[in-house]
Amino acid sequence: MPSTPIPEAARAHAEDLGAFVTASPSSYHAAAEISRRAQAAGFVPLDEAAAWDVAPGGRYVVVRDGAAIAVVVPPSAGATTPFTILGTHTDSPGFKLKPRPTTGRASWVQAGVEVYGGPLLNSWLDRELELAGRVVTTDGTEHLVRTGPFARIPQLAVHLDRSVNDGLTLDKQRHTQPVLGLGDVADADVLAALAATADDGAGVDPADIGGYDVVVADSQAPRAFGAGEALWASGRLDNLLSTHAALTALLGADPAALTGIGVVAAFDHEEIGSGSRSGAAGPFLADVLERLSGALGATAEDRHRAYAASLCVSSDVGHAVHPNYPERHDPANHPVAGGGPILKINANQRYATDAHGAARWQAACAAAGVPSQEFVSNNTIPCGSTIGPITATRLGIRVVDVGAAILSMHSARELTAVVDPWYLSRAMGAALVG
């Protein structure tokens, strides 16, 4: 079967995206991986509780819980230098571990979980899943934890539900609790299994765990497949695809070539509305931008001038036209996998794109030499939203909403074209210098 050859740079980008996804089973792991990669490239970590020593020509990274912000300050930056922000999010739909998490029945040990965001529930059935996130001991020390393949949400056999293929209905409480093992529940302890995987290698005493934020994640490795291996399957493409693309663009940027202060802002909690201290509706980005501009000698007046000339490229995955359901899409605007980044447009401002932002993005795609396409919803099917409108509302910065086209959004394992993450990252890189 003939197919268009995939550039080696696109394949290399996809493989690195796979490594990023694999390292990031939770938002806390994603933030840590952003910081690790940034520091390996020479970025200086900033502690929010300490004074910041920020200067023109510097590169910095700061982590707040499951969010991270990386910054490149051009050598020529001053008090009114604008910002070019690449905004994304680190969390994905799925499940989160409940309090008193060890449960079970009929000799099956299970974990008690609640639904996080809006996952496609059926896609999580019959997969090897892992538990991952952070535990905090009573002395305030935070540890990243991940179990590797550890759990499974088993589907009921067709012999016990002959109507299952006529319409599967899952009860979010009764039918989504994963099994972990066999035996008496009284002898099992989910927290002990997590504590043994703490990132310091020594583990922690389960009795010392004072709190935890732990999610369920697909453990299957990302991979290319299909004709010409042009397709890319992975968990958490929403939205680690955009986060990796943005970080790759910023790490590869020449500080002297930037037209503004380059920023990657990867927020947590987008899938549940962004309302948290580390979400886009919280103060994290504003805090960082104010401290940066203050270090460059900016007054409030200077900062307002900088914001007026700034741009935020809000990037989240979007819907490619589904070949089995083409009627669900707008009849005139058909974004396709492999067709380049999508520009998201919505009359009701569910996306923040306006004419000026659209023109800036189209210019960036042209400068990067990548194709581009538009996405708008079918009028009978309301679209979702992004961090874009929230960022525009909070800061007054112009925002353009973009992304990469995928299928199976909010599935445990999503699908895109191998070339599209690379296209998106190249266009982001052009936006930083355009």
C-alpha positions in Angstrom: 0.0 0.0 0.0 1.6 3.3 -1.1 2.0 6.1 1.4 3.9 9.4 1.6 7.4 8.9 3.0 7.7 10.2 6.6 10.7 12.6 7.1 13.2 11.1 9.5 13.0 14.3 11.6 9.3 13.6 12.1 10.0 10.0 13.2 12.7 11.2 15.6 10.3 13.7 17.1 7.6 11.0 17.5 10.0 8.7 19.2 11.0 11.4 21.6 7.3 12.2 22.2 6.9 8.5 23.1 9.8 8.8 25.6 8.1 11.9 27.1 4.8 10.2 27.4 6.3 7.1 28.9 8.1 9.3 31.5 4.9 11.1 32.3 2.1 8.8 33.6 0.8 11.6 35.8 0.8 15.4 35.7 3.4 15.4 38.5 5.7 13.2 36.4 5.1 15.4 33.4 6.1 18.5 35.3 9.2 16.7 36.7 10.1 15.6 33.1 9.8 19.1 31.8 12.1 20.4 34.5 14.5 17.5 34.0 14.8 18.2 30.2 15.0 21.9 30.7 17.8 21.6 33.3 19.7 19.2 31.1 19.6 21.9 28.4 21.0 24.5 30.8 17.9 26.0 32.3 18.2 27.2 36.0 15.5 25.9 38.3 13.6 28.6 40.3 12.2 28.0 43.7 8.9 29.9 44.3 9.7 30.3 48.0 13.1 31.9 47.3 14.2 35.2 45.7 14.7 35.0 42.0 17.9 36.1 40.3 16.6 36.6 36.7 18.5 38.5 34.0 18.5 39.0 30.2 20.0 36.0 28.4 18.9 33.6 31.2 16.9 30.4 30.9 14.7 29.2 33.8 12.2 26.6 34.8 9.8 26.5 37.8 7.4 23.7 38.9 4.2 24.1 40.9 2.7 20.8 41.7 1.7 19.2 38.4 2.4 22.3 36.3 5.7 23.7 35.0 6.7 26.9 33.3 10.0 27.2 31.3 11.3 30.6 30.2 14.0 31.9 27.8 14.8 35.6 28.3 16.5 37.1 25.2 19.8 39.0 25.8 18.1 42.2 24.7 15.1 41.9 27.0 13.9 44.9 28.9 11.0 46.2 31.0 8.5 46.3 28.1 9.6 43.2 26.2 6.5 41.2 25.3 6.0 37.5 26.0 5.4 34.7 23.5 3.7 32.0 25.5 3.1 28.4 24.4 0.3 27.2 26.6 -0.6 23.5 27.2 -1.7 21.1 29.9 -0.2 18.1 31.6 -3.2 16.2 32.8 -5.3 13.6 30.9 -8.8 12.1 31.5 -9.0 8.9 33.5 -9.3 7.8 37.1 -7.9 9.0 40.4 -7.3 6.9 43.5 -9.9 7.4 46.3 -9.3 7.6 50.1 -9.3 4.1 51.6 -8.3 2.8 48.2 -7.9 -1.0 49.0 -11.1 -2.8 48.3 -12.4 -5.9 46.5 -14.7 -8.9 46.6 -14.9 -12.5 45.7 -11.2 -13.0 46.3 -10.3 -10.2 43.9 -8.2 -7.3 45.4 -9.3 -4.0 43.8 -8.5 -0.3 44.0 -11.2 2.3 44.7 -11.1 5.0 42.0 -13.2 8.0 41.0 -13.6 9.3 37.4 -11.3 12.2 36.5 -12.5 14.4 33.7 -14.4 12.9 30.8 -12.7 9.6 29.7 -14.1 7.2 27.2 -14.9 4.6 29.9 -15.1 1.6 27.5 -11.6 2.3 26.2 -10.1 1.6 29.7 -11.4 -1.9 29.8 -9.1 -4.9 29.5 -5.8 -2.9 29.5 -2.8 -3.3 31.7 -2.8 -0.1 33.8 -0.5 1.5 36.3 -0.9 3.7 39.3 1.2 6.8 39.3 1.4 10.2 41.0 2.8 11.6 44.2 2.7 10.7 47.9 3.5 13.2 50.6 4.8 12.0 53.9 3.8 13.6 57.2 7.1 15.6 57.3 6.0 17.3 54.0 8.4 15.5 51.7 6.9 14.7 48.3 7.8 11.5 46.4 6.8 10.5 42.9 5.5 7.0 42.6 4.5 4.6 39.8 3.8 0.9 39.9 4.3 -0.1 36.3 1.6 -2.5 34.9 -0.4 -3.3 38.0 -4.2 -3.1 37.4 -7.0 -3.9 35.0 -10.6 -3.0 34.6 -12.1 -6.3 33.4 -15.1 -6.3 31.0 -18.0 -8.7 31.6 -17.9 -11.6 29.2 -20.5 -11.6 26.3 -21.9 -14.9 27.7 -23.0 -13.0 30.8 -24.4 -10.1 28.9 -25.8 -11.1 25.5 -26.9 -7.5 24.7 -23.5 -6.0 25.2 -22.9 -5.4 21.5 -26.2 -3.6 21.2 -25.0 -0.9 23.6 -22.5 -1.0 26.4 -23.4 1.0 29.5 -20.9 1.3 32.4 -21.9 2.4 35.9 -19.1 4.7 37.0 -19.1 3.3 40.5 -19.7 -0.4 40.1 -18.0 -1.2 36.8 -14.8 0.9 36.8 -12.9 -0.4 39.9 -9.7 -2.1 38.7 -8.5 -5.5 39.9 -5.0 -5.6 41.3 -4.5 -9.2 42.5 -6.0 -12.2 44.3 -6.5 -12.9 48.0 -8.1 -11.5 51.1 -8.6 -7.7 51.0 -7.7 -7.6 54.7 -4.2 -8.7 53.7 -3.7 -6.2 50.9 -2.6 -2.6 50.9 -2.6 -0.4 47.8 -0.7 2.4 49.5 2.1 0.0 50.6 2.5 -1.1 46.9 2.8 2.6 46.0 5.1 3.5 48.8 7.6 0.8 47.7 8.0 2.6 44.3 9.0 6.0 45.7 11.4 7.8 43.4 14.3 7.9 45.8 14.8 4.2 45.4 14.4 3.4 49.0 10.6 3.6 49.2 8.7 5.2 52.1 6.9 3.7 55.1 3.2 3.5 54.2 2.4 4.6 57.8 4.2 7.9 57.0 2.0 8.8 54.0 0.0 11.8 54.9 -1.6 12.4 51.5 -1.5 11.4 47.9 -2.6 12.4 44.4 -2.5 9.2 42.3 -4.1 8.5 38.9 -4.6 5.4 36.8 -2.6 5.4 33.5 -2.3 3.2 30.5 1.0 1.4 30.6 1.3 0.3 27.0 4.2 1.9 25.2 3.6 4.4 22.3 4.3 3.2 18.9 4.1 3.8 15.1 2.1 1.4 13.0 0.0 1.1 9.9 0.9 1.5 6.2 4.4 3.1 6.0 4.2 3.3 9.9 2.5 6.7 9.3 0.2 6.4 12.4 1.1 7.0 16.0 -0.8 5.4 18.9 -0.3 6.5 22.5 -1.9 7.2 25.8 -2.2 10.8 27.0 -1.7 12.5 23.6 -4.3 14.8 25.1 -2.3 16.8 25.9 1.3 15.6 26.3 1.6 15.9 22.5 1.2 19.7 22.7 3.3 19.9 25.8 6.2 18.0 24.3 5.9 20.0 21.0 6.1 23.3 22.9 9.0 22.2 25.1 10.9 20.9 22.1 10.4 24.2 20.3 11.5 26.3 23.3 14.6 24.2 24.0 15.6 24.4 20.4 15.2 28.2 20.1 18.1 30.6 19.8 17.6 33.1 22.6 19.0 35.9 20.5 16.5 35.2 17.8 13.4 35.4 20.0 11.1 38.4 19.3 9.9 38.3 23.0 10.4 36.4 26.2 9.8 32.8 25.3 7.6 30.8 27.7 6.2 27.3 27.9 3.3 27.2 30.4 2.1 23.6 31.0 -0.8 23.7 33.4 -2.5 21.0 35.4 -6.3 20.3 35.8 -7.4 21.4 32.4 -9.6 18.3 32.0 -11.7 19.4 35.1 -12.0 23.1 34.4 -8.5 24.5 35.3 -9.6 25.9 38.6 -6.7 25.2 40.9 -3.4 26.8 42.0 -1.6 25.0 39.2 -4.4 25.3 36.6 -4.8 28.0 33.9 -7.6 29.6 35.9 -5.2 30.0 38.9 -2.4 32.5 39.5 0.6 30.5 38.4 1.3 32.1 35.0 0.5 35.6 36.3 2.8 35.1 39.3 5.7 34.0 37.1 5.3 36.7 34.5 5.1 39.4 37.2 8.2 38.2 38.9 10.1 38.0 35.6 9.1 41.4 34.5 9.8 42.8 37.9 13.3 41.4 37.7 13.7 43.2 34.4 12.8 46.5 36.1 9.2 46.7 34.9 6.6 48.8 36.5 2.9 48.0 36.4 2.6 50.3 33.4 5.5 48.6 31.7 3.9 45.2 32.3 0.6 46.3 30.7 2.5 47.5 27.7 4.3 44.2 27.4 1.0 42.2 27.7 -0.6 44.3 25.0 2.1 43.2 22.6 2.2 39.6 23.7 0.8 36.4 22.2 -0.3 33.1 23.8 -0.4 30.1 21.5 -2.8 27.8 23.4 -2.2 24.3 22.1 -4.5 21.3 22.7 -5.3 18.3 20.5 -8.3 18.6 18.2 -10.6 16.3 16.3 -9.5 14.9 12.9 -12.5 13.9 10.7 -13.5 10.4 11.7 -13.9 8.3 8.6 -16.7 6.3 10.2 -18.6 9.3 11.4 -18.0 12.2 8.9 -21.5 13.6 9.5 -20.4 14.6 13.0 -18.0 17.2 11.6 -18.6 20.6 9.8 -19.3 19.9 6.2 -16.8 22.5 4.8 -14.0 22.2 7.3 -12.5 18.8 7.4 -9.1 18.7 9.3 -7.3 15.5 8.5 -4.5 13.5 10.2 -1.2 14.4 8.5 -2.6 17.7 7.3 -0.6 19.9 9.7 -1.6 21.9 12.8 -5.2 22.9 13.2 -6.4 26.4 13.9 -9.4 26.2 16.3 -12.2 28.7 15.7 -15.5 29.1 17.7 -18.0 31.9 17.4 -18.9 31.6 21.1 -15.3 31.9 22.3 -14.9 28.4 23.5 -11.6 28.9 21.6 -10.0 32.3 21.9 -8.8 32.6 18.2 -9.5 36.0 16.6 -8.5 37.4 13.2 -5.2 38.9 14.5 -4.3 35.6 16.3 -5.2 33.6 13.2 -3.0 35.7 11.0 -0.1 35.4 13.4 -0.5 31.6 13.4 -0.8 31.2 9.7 2.3 33.3 9.3 4.1 31.0 11.7 3.1 27.9 9.8 4.2 29.5 6.5 7.5 30.5 8.0 8.0 26.9 9.3 7.1 25.4 5.9 4.3 23.3 7.4 0.7 22.9 6.1 -2.2 24.2 8.2 -5.9 23.7 8.4 -8.9 25.0 10.3 -11.3 23.3 12.8 -14.8 24.5 13.6 -17.6 22.4 15.1 -20.7 21.1 13.4 -23.4 23.5 14.7 -25.4 20.6 16.2 -22.4 19.4 18.3 -21.0 21.8 20.8 -17.2 21.9 21.1 -15.1 21.6 24.2 -12.8 24.4 25.4 -9.1 24.9 26.3 -6.9 27.0 28.5 -7.0 29.7 25.7 -10.2 31.6 26.8 -9.1 31.4 30.4 -5.7 32.8 29.7 -7.1 35.6 27.6 -9.6 36.5 30.3 -7.1 36.4 33.2 -4.3 38.3 31.5 -5.7 40.2 28.6 -3.1 38.7 26.3 -4.1 37.9 22.8 -4.6 34.1 22.4 -4.8 31.9 19.4 -6.0 28.3 19.9 -4.3 25.6 17.8 -3.4 21.9 18.1 -2.8 18.6 16.3 -5.6 16.5 14.8 -6.3 13.1 16.5 -8.8 10.4 16.7 -10.1 8.7 19.8 -9.8 11.8 22.0 -10.2 11.0 25.7 -9.6 7.3 25.0 -7.0 5.5 27.1 -5.1 5.2 23.8 -5.4 7.9 21.2 -4.3 8.1 17.6 -2.5 10.7 15.4 -0.3 10.9 12.4 3.4 10.6 12.9 4.1 13.9 11.1 1.6 16.1 13.0 3.4 16.5 16.3 6.6 17.5 14.4 4.6 19.9 12.2 3.1 21.5 15.4 6.4 21.9 17.1 8.0 23.5 14.0 5.2 26.0 13.8 5.5 26.8 17.5 9.2 27.4 17.0 8.4 29.8 14.2 5.9 31.6 16.5 8.6 32.2 19.0 10.8 34.1 16.5 8.0 35.5 14.3 
